């Protein structure tokens, strides 16, 4: 019995250290048992949300360092419903920045209860985490300087290209190199801001990523009109929120909120706010009309992966 208590104490100490590193309470750093997310929220009065720092217009910091965006607006609706369902009147929200490299592990180990960013729902990832109903569909393309000789993926042979580490785009580029013997020099950056800085520096010929994110990052340039998105989409990406596996109660809550926004039409109002009107940080409009793929996702809600 004493040995068991000692083991529990050691586990608690490890979790406490993990929380100190992550900057969130120990209860959020420990692995949560199956089906325990709402119980955890009820017990602690808190929910931990994973967000991105520069994924315009989905999840990013505004001028006041507040997390805003299309994903965050949807996420706020989920947070409100989670608080209501858990019976917590004043739910505390811990915002945890995540990257392409660590987002899955932070969901798995309980540091993050719900990741509200720009993560593609893939069958391989479903072995590790659960995904919500798809809330956006993007195509992987290229961002280049206007007038660039690179207009499609066939023009990348022998050139340098940057993308974000740990993304579908990185995997596609490596596959292109292997299959086409294209001799593409692939550079991997930590996030969208760093990738775009590398492109602007002239060290690479193109930045490959989801078209909507490329449209977003170019609005941060001193002269956004100097940059253009080109190329035939190499894949279509279904974005969903990530949460821990084996918690059907919490997934049902998240899916219900997102599907409800689609059925009521409110998600279209949110879309118009972030994609067709001026937004932070530069008060520039995306002018990114809703695609047929996105319309279909809203008319026929699904959590199916495209691959």
N, C-alpha and C positions, 0 to 999 in steps of 0.2 A: 504493500500500500504506500509506504514511504517512497519507494522507488518510482511509483506512478505519479505521486505528487511532485517529486523532483523533476520528472520528465515534463509535467505540465508547466512547472515554473520556468524551466529552461525554454520551452516553446514560447511562453509569454514574453520572456526577455528578448528572444530573437525577433518576435513580432514588434515589440516596442522599439527595437533598434531600427527595424525596417521602416517604421512609421516616422522616426526622427529623420531618416534620410529623405523620405518622400515628402515630408512636411505635412502629413495628415495624421489623424488619430490612430492609435494602435489597432482599434477595432476595424479600421478600414484597411490595414495592411495585412491582416491575417487572412488565410484562405477561408472563404465562406462556404459552409456546408450546402449541399444541394437544397434548392427551394428556400433559401434563407434571406434573400435580398430584402424583401419587405419586412421580415422580422428584424433584420439588422437595422433597417431604417427606423423602425418603431422603437427599438431598444436604445439606439444612440441619438435619435433625433437629427441625424445627418444623412446626407447622400453625397457621394464623391463622383464628380463628372469629369471625364477626360475630354480635353479640348485641344485644338491646334492653335498655334500662335500667329500663323501667317497664311492660312488657307482661305484667301478672299474668294468669294463672298460667303463662305460657309461657316468658318470658325476662325476668328482672328481678333487682334486687339485694336480697339479704336484709339482715338487720341488721348483718352483718359485711362488707357490700359485696362479697359473693361472688355470682356469677351463678348463679341457680337457676331451676327451672321445668320444665314438661312438655317444652318444646322442648329445653332443655338436657340433660335426662335422656336423651332419644333421641340427641341430639348426642354425648354422652359415649360412647355405644355405638359410634357411627360413628368417633369419634376413636380409640378402642381398636383397632378393626379396621383403620383406616388405618395406625396404628403397627405393627401386626402384619404387615400386607401389605407395608409398606415396609421391614420388618426393622429398625425403630428401637425399641430396648428402652425407652429413657426419652424418649419424645416430649415436647418442650416445646410447650405450648399458649399462643399469644398471643391474648388476648381483646380484640376490637376493637369498641367500641360503635358502632352504626350507627343511622341514622334512616330514616324513610320516604323522605326526599329524597335521601339519598346511598347507600343500601344497594346499589342496582344498579351504580352506577359503581365502588364499592369492590370488588365482585366482579369486574367487567370488567377493572379495571386491576391485579388481582392482590394488592391489599392484603389482601383476605379470600379464603381458599380455600373456605370453606363458611359460608353465612349461615344461622344457626339461630335464627330469630325467628318472625315471624307474617306472612309474605309470601304474598299471594294469587297463585296460579298463573293467569296470564292469557295468552292466545294472543299478545297484543301484546308482553308481556314475554319470551316465549319467543324472540323475535327477537334479544334481547339477552343472555339468560342461559339456563341449563338449570335445570329443576326436578326435585326428587326425587319419589318416590311421595308421594301426599297422606297427611298424618298427622292432619289435622283438617278439619272442615267447619263453617263458621259462617254465620249470617244477619245482614245489616245492619239494625239497629233503632235505637231512641232511648232515651237515659237522661234521665229527668226527675225533678223533685221529686214526691214523692207528693202527690196531690191536684191536680196540674197539669191545666189544661184541654187540654194537648197529650197525646193518647192514641194518635194515629196520624199518618201523614205529611200527611194532608189538613188537619190542625190547625195546620200550620206557616206557612200563608199570612200574610204580613206580619210574621212574627216572625224573631228572630235565632237562628241555630243555629251551633254550633261543631263542627268535626271536625279530624282530623289532616291536615296538608298532605301532598300526594303520595299519597293513599290512594284506594281505590275509592269510599269513602263521599263524598269530596270531589267526585269525578267525577259520582256519582249525584245529589248535591244540585244541582250546576250544571245537569245535564240536566233535573231536575224543575223548576227555575226557568225554563228555556227552554221546556219543553213545556207546563207548566201555568200559566205566567205568575204564579207564586206569590208573587213579590216577597219571597223569603226573603233575609235579610241573612246571608250566609255568612262566618263567621270561621274562619281556618285557624291551627291551633296546631302547635307543633313535635312534641309527643308527647302521650301519654295523660294524664300528670300535669297538663300545662299546660291541656289541654282541659277536664279536670274542674274545675280551679281556676276557670276562666272560667265554667263552669256554676254552680259554688257561689257565685260572686260575684253572680249574678243578672243578669249582662250578656247572657245568652242564655237562651232557653226550653228548649233541648234540646241534647244531645250525641249526634251520630250516629256510630256505629261498629259493628263486629262485636259481636253480642250477648254472646259469651263475654268479650270484652275489657271491655265495659261492666259486666258482672257482676263482673269482677275489679277494675276501678278504683273501683267504689263501696265495696268493702271497705276502702279507704284513708280513707274519710270518718269524721269523729268519730262519726257515727250512721248506719251503713250502711243501716239500715231506713228512713231518710227518703228513700231514692232507689229508683226502680223502672225496669225495662226494659220498654218498651212498643212497640207498632207492628207492622204487617205487614212481614215481611222484604222488602226491596227487591232483594236479590240473595243468592246463596249463594256463599261464598268457600271455595275449596279451598286449604288451607295446604300449602306445600312448602318444603323447604330449597333455597336457590339456590346454584349453582356455575357456574363458567365453561362456556361452550359448547364443543362439539367436543372433549370429553374423555370418551369413552364408558367408558373403563376406570374412572375415578373415579366416574362416575355409577352404573355397575353396582355398585360397592362400596357406595355410599350407599343405593341402592335395595334391595340385598340385605340390608343390616342392618335397614332399616325394615320390609321385607316379612317378614323372619325374626321380628321382634318381634310382628308381627300373627299369623303362623301359629302361633307358640308360645303366644300368649295373654299374653305379658309386657306388651304395650302396654296391655292392659286393667287390669293391676295398676298401671301408671304412671298411667293415667287416673284410677283410683280415688284414688290418692295425692294428685293435684293438684286434682281437681274435686269430690270427695265427702268430703274430710277437712280438718281445720284446717291452714292453710298460713301461711307468713310473708307480710307482716311483722307482721300483727296476730293471727295464730293464729285466723283466721276461716275457716269452711268455705264454699265456693262453693255447695254443694248444686245442682250442675249435672249432672243425669243424662245419660248418653250418649244422643244423639239417634239417630233412625233413619238419618240421613245419615252419621253417624260410624260406626255399626255396619256399614253397607253398604261404606264405605271400607275397613274392616278385613277384611271378608269377601271383597271383590273389589278388591285393591290395584291402583292405577292412578296414572299421572302425567299424566292428561288434564286440561286446563284446562276450566272450566265455560263460559268465554266467551273 
